[in-house]
Amino acid sequence: MDLIAFILVGLIAGWIAAQVVKGHGFGLVGDIVVGIIGAIIGGYIFDLLGVTTYGFVGSLITSIIGAVLLLAIIKMFRTAP
């Protein structure tokens, strides 16, 4: 069950982050990958700041913040002047 929840959080976080940063999603697999990598980034940043989250909602918020940061960095490097 934990794997399903992890994938679900990744999917939701990736989709929300794509809406915030770029305006459209990256497909099912792309959103899951962005959300999972965002969860790792968000968890690392929250750990550095000493912030602790609990439960599904806390994991989702952490993942969304990390995914938005990931997509913003990718967009910064992909945008040619």
N, CA, C and O atoms as a GROMACS GRO file, in nm:
protein
  324
    1MET      N    1   0.082  -0.120   0.000
    1MET     CA    2   0.000   0.000   0.000
    1MET      C    3   0.085   0.126   0.000
    1MET      O    4   0.045   0.227  -0.057
    2ASP      N    5   0.201   0.122   0.062
    2ASP     CA    6   0.288   0.239   0.066
    2ASP      C    7   0.336   0.278  -0.073
    2ASP      O    8   0.348   0.396  -0.103
    3LEU      N    9   0.364   0.180  -0.158
    3LEU     CA   10   0.409   0.208  -0.294
    3LEU      C   11   0.299   0.278  -0.373
    3LEU      O   12   0.327   0.372  -0.448
    4ILE      N   13   0.176   0.235  -0.356
    4ILE     CA   14   0.064   0.299  -0.426
    4ILE      C   15   0.047   0.443  -0.378
    4ILE      O   16   0.024   0.533  -0.459
    5ALA      N   17   0.058   0.466  -0.248
    5ALA     CA   18   0.048   0.602  -0.194
    5ALA      C   19   0.162   0.688  -0.244
    5ALA      O   20   0.141   0.805  -0.276
    6PHE      N   21   0.283   0.633  -0.252
    6PHE     CA   22   0.400   0.706  -0.300
    6PHE      C   23   0.380   0.748  -0.446
    6PHE      O   24   0.409   0.862  -0.482
    7ILE      N   25   0.330   0.658  -0.528
    7ILE     CA   26   0.304   0.689  -0.669
    7ILE      C   27   0.191   0.790  -0.681
    7ILE      O   28   0.198   0.881  -0.764
    8LEU      N   29   0.086   0.777  -0.600
    8LEU     CA   30  -0.025   0.871  -0.603
    8LEU      C   31   0.020   1.012  -0.564
    8LEU      O   32  -0.019   1.109  -0.628
    9VAL      N   33   0.100   1.023  -0.459
    9VAL     CA   34   0.153   1.152  -0.418
    9VAL      C   35   0.239   1.210  -0.530
    9VAL      O   36   0.229   1.329  -0.561
   10GLY      N   37   0.323   1.127  -0.591
   10GLY     CA   38   0.406   1.173  -0.702
   10GLY      C   39   0.323   1.224  -0.818
   10GLY      O   40   0.355   1.327  -0.877
   11LEU      N   41   0.218   1.153  -0.852
   11LEU     CA   42   0.131   1.193  -0.962
   11LEU      C   43   0.063   1.327  -0.934
   11LEU      O   44   0.065   1.417  -1.018
   12ILE      N   45   0.004   1.339  -0.817
   12ILE     CA   46  -0.067   1.462  -0.782
   12ILE      C   47   0.029   1.580  -0.773
   12ILE      O   48   0.001   1.687  -0.825
   13ALA      N   49   0.143   1.559  -0.706
   13ALA     CA   50   0.241   1.667  -0.690
   13ALA      C   51   0.299   1.709  -0.825
   13ALA      O   52   0.316   1.828  -0.850
   14GLY      N   53   0.331   1.614  -0.910
   14GLY     CA   54   0.385   1.645  -1.042
   14GLY      C   55   0.286   1.722  -1.127
   14GLY      O   56   0.324   1.816  -1.197
   15TRP      N   57   0.159   1.682  -1.122
   15TRP     CA   58   0.057   1.751  -1.201
   15TRP      C   59   0.037   1.894  -1.150
   15TRP      O   60   0.030   1.988  -1.230
   16ILE      N   61   0.027   1.911  -1.018
   16ILE     CA   62   0.008   2.046  -0.962
   16ILE      C   63   0.129   2.134  -0.992
   16ILE      O   64   0.112   2.250  -1.028
   17ALA      N   65   0.249   2.080  -0.978
   17ALA     CA   66   0.368   2.159  -1.007
   17ALA      C   67   0.374   2.198  -1.154
   17ALA      O   68   0.415   2.310  -1.186
   18ALA      N   69   0.334   2.109  -1.243
   18ALA     CA   70   0.332   2.141  -1.386
   18ALA      C   71   0.232   2.252  -1.415
   18ALA      O   72   0.256   2.337  -1.501
   19GLN      N   73   0.119   2.252  -1.345
   19GLN     CA   74   0.020   2.358  -1.363
   19GLN      C   75   0.074   2.492  -1.315
   19GLN      O   76   0.048   2.596  -1.377
   20VAL      N   77   0.147   2.490  -1.204
   20VAL     CA   78   0.200   2.614  -1.146
   20VAL      C   79   0.312   2.672  -1.233
   20VAL      O   80   0.313   2.792  -1.260
   21VAL      N   81   0.404   2.588  -1.277
   21VAL     CA   82   0.523   2.637  -1.346
   21VAL      C   83   0.502   2.656  -1.495
   21VAL      O   84   0.542   2.758  -1.550
   22LYS      N   85   0.442   2.562  -1.560
   22LYS     CA   86   0.438   2.566  -1.706
   22LYS      C   87   0.298   2.577  -1.764
   22LYS      O   88   0.282   2.627  -1.875
   23GLY      N   89   0.200   2.534  -1.693
   23GLY     CA   90   0.065   2.547  -1.740
   23GLY      C   91   0.004   2.420  -1.797
   23GLY      O   92  -0.115   2.420  -1.828
   24HIS      N   93   0.080   2.312  -1.813
   24HIS     CA   94   0.024   2.185  -1.858
   24HIS      C   95   0.107   2.070  -1.803
   24HIS      O   96   0.223   2.089  -1.768
   25GLY      N   97   0.046   1.952  -1.796
   25GLY     CA   98   0.115   1.836  -1.739
   25GLY      C   99   0.210   1.771  -1.837
   25GLY      O  100   0.219   1.812  -1.953
   26PHE      N  101   0.281   1.671  -1.790
   26PHE     CA  102   0.378   1.598  -1.871
   26PHE      C  103   0.334   1.456  -1.900
   26PHE      O  104   0.415   1.372  -1.936
   27GLY      N  105   0.206   1.429  -1.884
   27GLY     CA  106   0.157   1.294  -1.901
   27GLY      C  107   0.166   1.218  -1.770
   27GLY      O  108   0.226   1.266  -1.673
   28LEU      N  109   0.106   1.102  -1.767
   28LEU     CA  110   0.098   1.024  -1.644
   28LEU      C  111   0.236   0.991  -1.587
   28LEU      O  112   0.264   1.019  -1.471
   29VAL      N  113   0.320   0.931  -1.669
   29VAL     CA  114   0.453   0.890  -1.621
   29VAL      C  115   0.540   1.010  -1.589
   29VAL      O  116   0.612   1.010  -1.489
   30GLY      N  117   0.536   1.112  -1.672
   30GLY     CA  118   0.616   1.232  -1.649
   30GLY      C  119   0.580   1.302  -1.519
   30GLY      O  120   0.668   1.345  -1.445
   31ASP      N  121   0.450   1.313  -1.491
   31ASP     CA  122   0.406   1.375  -1.366
   31ASP      C  123   0.448   1.293  -1.245
   31ASP      O  124   0.487   1.349  -1.143
   32ILE      N  125   0.441   1.161  -1.256
   32ILE     CA  126   0.485   1.076  -1.144
   32ILE      C  127   0.634   1.094  -1.118
   32ILE      O  128   0.675   1.108  -1.003
   33VAL      N  129   0.714   1.094  -1.224
   33VAL     CA  130   0.859   1.110  -1.208
   33VAL      C  131   0.892   1.247  -1.148
   33VAL      O  132   0.972   1.256  -1.055
   34VAL      N  133   0.829   1.352  -1.200
   34VAL     CA  134   0.853   1.487  -1.145
   34VAL      C  135   0.812   1.493  -0.999
   34VAL      O  136   0.883   1.551  -0.917
   35GLY      N  137   0.699   1.433  -0.965
   35GLY     CA  138   0.653   1.434  -0.826
   35GLY      C  139   0.743   1.356  -0.733
   35GLY      O  140   0.766   1.399  -0.619
   36ILE      N  141   0.794   1.243  -0.778
   36ILE     CA  142   0.883   1.162  -0.693
   36ILE      C  143   1.016   1.233  -0.672
   36ILE      O  144   1.067   1.238  -0.560
   37ILE      N  145   1.072   1.288  -0.779
   37ILE     CA  146   1.197   1.364  -0.764
   37ILE      C  147   1.172   1.488  -0.679
   37ILE      O  148   1.257   1.527  -0.598
   38GLY      N  149   1.055   1.550  -0.696
   38GLY     CA  150   1.018   1.664  -0.614
   38GLY      C  151   1.007   1.627  -0.467
   38GLY      O  152   1.042   1.707  -0.380
   39ALA      N  153   0.958   1.507  -0.439
   39ALA     CA  154   0.949   1.461  -0.300
   39ALA      C  155   1.088   1.450  -0.237
   39ALA      O  156   1.107   1.484  -0.121
   40ILE      N  157   1.183   1.402  -0.314
   40ILE     CA  158   1.320   1.389  -0.265
   40ILE      C  159   1.378   1.528  -0.238
   40ILE      O  160   1.438   1.552  -0.133
   41ILE      N  161   1.361   1.618  -0.335
   41ILE     CA  162   1.414   1.755  -0.320
   41ILE      C  163   1.344   1.826  -0.204
   41ILE      O  164   1.410   1.888  -0.120
   42GLY      N  165   1.212   1.818  -0.200
   42GLY     CA  166   1.137   1.882  -0.092
   42GLY      C  167   1.173   1.827   0.044
   42GLY      O  168   1.186   1.903   0.141
   43GLY      N  169   1.189   1.696   0.054
   43GLY     CA  170   1.229   1.635   0.181
   43GLY      C  171   1.366   1.682   0.227
   43GLY      O  172   1.388   1.705   0.346
   44TYR      N  173   1.457   1.695   0.132
   44TYR     CA  174   1.592   1.743   0.165
   44TYR      C  175   1.587   1.888   0.214
   44TYR      O  176   1.650   1.923   0.313
   45ILE      N  177   1.512   1.972   0.143
   45ILE     CA  178   1.502   2.113   0.181
   45ILE      C  179   1.433   2.128   0.316
   45ILE      O  180   1.478   2.205   0.401
   46PHE      N  181   1.324   2.055   0.337
   46PHE     CA  182   1.255   2.062   0.465
   46PHE      C  183   1.343   2.014   0.578
   46PHE      O  184   1.338   2.068   0.688
   47ASP      N  185   1.425   1.911   0.553
   47ASP     CA  186   1.517   1.862   0.655
   47ASP      C  187   1.621   1.968   0.690
   47ASP      O  188   1.654   1.987   0.807
   48LEU      N  189   1.672   2.038   0.589
   48LEU     CA  190   1.768   2.145   0.615
   48LEU      C  191   1.708   2.258   0.697
   48LEU      O  192   1.775   2.318   0.781
   49LEU      N  193   1.580   2.287   0.672
   49LEU     CA  194   1.512   2.394   0.743
   49LEU      C  195   1.456   2.350   0.879
   49LEU      O  196   1.410   2.433   0.957
   50GLY      N  197   1.459   2.221   0.906
   50GLY     CA  198   1.408   2.169   1.032
   50GLY      C  199   1.256   2.158   1.035
   50GLY      O  200   1.196   2.155   1.143
   51VAL      N  201   1.194   2.152   0.917
   51VAL     CA  202   1.049   2.142   0.908
   51VAL      C  203   1.009   1.995   0.900
   51VAL      O  204   1.070   1.919   0.826
   52THR      N  205   0.908   1.956   0.976
   52THR     CA  206   0.860   1.819   0.974
   52THR      C  207   0.713   1.818   0.932
   52THR      O  208   0.632   1.896   0.981
   53THR      N  209   0.681   1.728   0.839
   53THR     CA  210   0.542   1.713   0.797
   53THR      C  211   0.498   1.570   0.824
   53THR      O  212   0.580   1.478   0.829
   54TYR      N  213   0.367   1.552   0.842
   54TYR     CA  214   0.314   1.421   0.874
   54TYR      C  215   0.197   1.387   0.783
   54TYR      O  216   0.123   1.476   0.739
   55GLY      N  217   0.181   1.261   0.755
   55GLY     CA  218   0.066   1.212   0.683
   55GLY      C  219   0.069   1.238   0.534
   55GLY      O  220   0.168   1.285   0.477
   56PHE      N  221  -0.044   1.206   0.472
   56PHE     CA  222  -0.058   1.219   0.327
   56PHE      C  223  -0.048   1.364   0.282
   56PHE      O  224   0.020   1.396   0.185
   57VAL      N  225  -0.116   1.453   0.354
   57VAL     CA  226  -0.117   1.594   0.316
   57VAL      C  227   0.022   1.655   0.332
   57VAL      O  228   0.064   1.733   0.247
   58GLY      N  229   0.092   1.621   0.438
   58GLY     CA  230   0.228   1.672   0.457
   58GLY      C  231   0.322   1.624   0.349
   58GLY      O  232   0.405   1.700   0.299
   59SER      N  233   0.309   1.498   0.312
   59SER     CA  234   0.391   1.445   0.203
   59SER      C  235   0.358   1.513   0.071
   59SER      O  236   0.447   1.541  -0.009
   60LEU      N  237   0.231   1.539   0.050
   60LEU     CA  238   0.189   1.605  -0.074
   60LEU      C  239   0.244   1.748  -0.081
   60LEU      O  240   0.292   1.790  -0.186
   61ILE      N  241   0.236   1.822   0.028
   61ILE     CA  242   0.287   1.959   0.030
   61ILE      C  243   0.438   1.960   0.007
   61ILE      O  244   0.489   2.041  -0.070
   62THR      N  245   0.509   1.871   0.073
   62THR     CA  246   0.653   1.861   0.055
   62THR      C  247   0.687   1.829  -0.090
   62THR      O  248   0.778   1.889  -0.147
   63SER      N  249   0.616   1.736  -0.149
   63SER     CA  250   0.640   1.696  -0.287
   63SER      C  251   0.609   1.808  -0.385
   63SER      O  252   0.683   1.828  -0.481
   64ILE      N  253   0.502   1.880  -0.362
   64ILE     CA  254   0.465   1.990  -0.451
   64ILE      C  255   0.571   2.098  -0.448
   64ILE      O  256   0.611   2.148  -0.554
   65ILE      N  257   0.617   2.136  -0.331
   65ILE     CA  258   0.720   2.240  -0.320
   65ILE      C  259   0.847   2.196  -0.390
   65ILE      O  260   0.907   2.274  -0.464
   66GLY      N  261   0.889   2.073  -0.368
   66GLY     CA  262   1.010   2.022  -0.434
   66GLY      C  263   0.992   2.013  -0.584
   66GLY      O  264   1.085   2.044  -0.659
   67ALA      N  265   0.876   1.970  -0.631
   67ALA     CA  266   0.851   1.958  -0.775
   67ALA      C  267   0.846   2.094  -0.842
   67ALA      O  268   0.896   2.109  -0.953
   68VAL      N  269   0.787   2.192  -0.776
   68VAL     CA  270   0.784   2.328  -0.832
   68VAL      C  271   0.927   2.381  -0.844
   68VAL      O  272   0.963   2.441  -0.946
   69LEU      N  273   1.008   2.361  -0.743
   69LEU     CA  274   1.148   2.404  -0.751
   69LEU      C  275   1.222   2.332  -0.864
   69LEU      O  276   1.297   2.395  -0.938
   70LEU      N  277   1.200   2.202  -0.877
   70LEU     CA  278   1.264   2.125  -0.984
   70LEU      C  279   1.224   2.180  -1.120
   70LEU      O  280   1.310   2.202  -1.205
   71LEU      N  281   1.096   2.200  -1.142
   71LEU     CA  282   1.049   2.249  -1.273
   71LEU      C  283   1.095   2.392  -1.300
   71LEU      O  284   1.124   2.427  -1.414
   72ALA      N  285   1.102   2.475  -1.196
   72ALA     CA  286   1.150   2.612  -1.214
   72ALA      C  287   1.297   2.612  -1.256
   72ALA      O  288   1.337   2.691  -1.342
   73ILE      N  289   1.377   2.525  -1.196
   73ILE     CA  290   1.518   2.515  -1.233
   73ILE      C  291   1.533   2.463  -1.374
   73ILE      O  292   1.613   2.514  -1.451
   74ILE      N  293   1.456   2.361  -1.409
   74ILE     CA  294   1.461   2.306  -1.545
   74ILE      C  295   1.419   2.413  -1.646
   74ILE      O  296   1.483   2.428  -1.750
   75LYS      N  297   1.313   2.486  -1.616
   75LYS     CA  298   1.265   2.591  -1.706
   75LYS      C  299   1.369   2.701  -1.722
   75LYS      O  300   1.384   2.756  -1.830
   76MET      N  301   1.441   2.734  -1.615
   76MET     CA  302   1.542   2.837  -1.621
   76MET      C  303   1.655   2.798  -1.715
   76MET      O  304   1.707   2.883  -1.788
   77PHE      N  305   1.695   2.671  -1.716
   77PHE     CA  306   1.803   2.625  -1.800
   77PHE      C  307   1.758   2.595  -1.944
   77PHE      O  308   1.839   2.602  -2.036
   78ARG      N  309   1.631   2.561  -1.963
   78ARG     CA  310   1.581   2.527  -2.097
   78ARG      C  311   1.546   2.651  -2.178
   78ARG      O  312   1.550   2.646  -2.301
   79THR      N  313   1.511   2.759  -2.113
   79THR     CA  314   1.471   2.879  -2.183
   79THR      C  315   1.592   2.947  -2.244
   79THR      O  316   1.681   2.994  -2.173
   80ALA      N  317   1.594   2.952  -2.375
   80ALA     CA  318   1.706   3.016  -2.445
   80ALA      C  319   1.677   3.164  -2.460
   80ALA      O  320   1.562   3.202  -2.485
   81PRO      N  321   1.777   3.249  -2.445
   81PRO     CA  322   1.756   3.394  -2.458
   81PRO      C  323   1.730   3.434  -2.601
   81PRO      O  324   1.709   3.553  -2.629
   0.00000   0.00000   0.00000
